[in-house]
Amino acid sequence: MKSLVWPLDTLPKIYTAGRYPLDDKHFGTTWCSVTHALHLYDYSGQIRIGEQTYPLKRGDLTLTPASTNTQYHLDAPGHHLCIHFYPIEH
């Protein structure tokens, strides 16, 4: 999996933030953002980040580097809080 290195003296530039619904089943949708993504989940199921699949439960937090594929298989529809922020420009 890709790593995310962030200088502690650099504030992120936020692209979007909010509470969003999700009802994905069977890893049917592939998400791949040009932004880094911090998610707090209010549902359970599984998440696939890149080639690895992980269990997902309410209260879990993920930080996904930009340009990384993610997919979900949820036990039931739900919502998540997220903040998407731009990579650092070099």
Buried (B, 14 or more C-beta within 10 A) or exposed (E): EEEEEEEEEEEBEEBEEEEEEBEBEEBEEEEEBEBBBBBBBBBBBBBBBEEEEEEBEEEBEBEBBBEBEBBBBBEEEBBBBBBBBEBEEE
